[in-house]
Amino acid sequence: MPHYLVLAIRKPGFDEAAIAPHLAWLDELRARGLLVLTGGFSDRSGGAYVLHGIASLAEAQALVATDPLALTASSDLTVHEWNAR
Protein backbone atom coordinates (compact mmCIF):
# COMPACT_ATOMS: atom_id res chain seq x y z
CA MET A 1 0.00 0.00 0.00
CA PRO A 2 1.27 3.49 -0.81
CA HIS A 3 2.00 6.26 1.62
CA TYR A 4 0.31 9.65 1.43
CA LEU A 5 2.17 12.86 2.21
CA VAL A 6 -0.07 15.63 3.48
CA LEU A 7 1.22 19.20 3.41
CA ALA A 8 -0.60 21.66 5.65
CA ILE A 9 0.23 25.29 4.91
CA ARG A 10 -1.22 27.94 7.20
CA LYS A 11 -3.51 30.52 5.65
CA PRO A 12 -3.27 34.22 6.54
CA GLY A 13 -5.11 34.76 9.80
CA PHE A 14 -4.42 31.18 10.97
CA ASP A 15 -6.36 30.45 14.16
CA GLU A 16 -4.08 28.97 16.85
CA ALA A 17 -7.20 27.41 18.45
CA ALA A 18 -7.22 24.87 15.60
CA ILE A 19 -3.95 23.30 16.78
CA ALA A 20 -5.24 21.32 19.80
CA PRO A 21 -8.10 19.63 17.87
CA HIS A 22 -5.70 18.91 14.99
CA LEU A 23 -3.20 17.24 17.34
CA ALA A 24 -5.99 15.18 18.95
CA TRP A 25 -7.11 14.12 15.46
CA LEU A 26 -3.55 13.06 14.60
CA ASP A 27 -3.36 11.08 17.87
CA GLU A 28 -6.53 9.24 16.86
CA LEU A 29 -5.03 8.39 13.45
CA ARG A 30 -1.87 7.14 15.16
CA ALA A 31 -3.96 4.93 17.49
CA ARG A 32 -5.74 3.49 14.43
CA GLY A 33 -2.38 2.69 12.80
CA LEU A 34 -2.84 5.17 9.94
CA LEU A 35 -0.20 7.77 10.83
CA VAL A 36 3.52 7.19 10.23
CA LEU A 37 5.10 10.56 10.90
CA THR A 38 4.07 14.12 11.66
CA GLY A 39 5.74 17.44 12.37
CA GLY A 40 5.63 21.19 12.04
CA PHE A 41 7.96 23.36 10.00
CA SER A 42 10.49 25.35 12.03
CA ASP A 43 9.31 28.61 10.45
CA ARG A 44 5.74 27.94 11.72
CA SER A 45 4.33 28.15 8.19
CA GLY A 46 2.65 24.77 8.59
CA GLY A 47 3.66 21.15 8.71
CA ALA A 48 3.24 17.73 7.19
CA TYR A 49 2.16 14.22 8.03
CA VAL A 50 2.41 10.82 6.39
CA LEU A 51 -0.50 8.40 6.20
CA HIS A 52 -0.38 4.70 5.38
CA GLY A 53 -2.76 1.77 5.39
CA ILE A 54 -5.15 3.64 3.13
CA ALA A 55 -6.30 2.05 -0.13
CA SER A 56 -6.44 5.03 -2.49
CA LEU A 57 -5.69 8.69 -3.00
CA ALA A 58 -9.43 9.44 -2.93
CA GLU A 59 -9.74 7.69 0.45
CA ALA A 60 -6.76 9.65 1.80
CA GLN A 61 -8.25 12.92 0.56
CA ALA A 62 -11.59 12.09 2.21
CA LEU A 63 -9.82 11.38 5.51
CA VAL A 64 -7.77 14.59 5.33
CA ALA A 65 -11.00 16.54 4.73
CA THR A 66 -11.93 15.62 8.33
CA ASP A 67 -8.76 17.22 9.75
CA PRO A 68 -9.73 20.15 12.00
CA LEU A 69 -7.30 22.32 10.02
CA ALA A 70 -9.46 21.67 6.95
CA LEU A 71 -12.77 21.94 8.79
CA THR A 72 -11.85 25.37 10.19
CA ALA A 73 -10.29 26.48 6.88
CA SER A 74 -7.15 27.39 8.85
CA SER A 75 -4.73 25.71 6.44
CA ASP A 76 -4.49 24.58 2.85
CA LEU A 77 -4.05 20.78 2.90
CA THR A 78 -2.76 18.90 -0.12
CA VAL A 79 -2.44 15.13 -0.34
CA HIS A 80 0.20 13.45 -2.48
CA GLU A 81 0.62 9.74 -3.15
CA TRP A 82 4.21 9.27 -2.05
CA ASN A 83 6.60 6.60 -3.25
CA ALA A 84 8.63 6.50 -0.03
CA ARG A 85 11.73 4.31 0.11
Secondary structure as GFF3:
##gff-version 3
##sequence-region A 1 85
A	DSSP	beta_strand	3	10	.	.	.	ID=ss1
A	DSSP	three_ten_helix	16	18	.	.	.	ID=ss2
A	DSSP	alpha_helix	19	31	.	.	.	ID=ss3
A	DSSP	beta_strand	35	40	.	.	.	ID=ss4
A	DSSP	beta_strand	46	51	.	.	.	ID=ss5
A	DSSP	alpha_helix	57	64	.	.	.	ID=ss6
A	DSSP	alpha_helix	68	71	.	.	.	ID=ss7
A	DSSP	beta_strand	75	82	.	.	.	ID=ss8
###
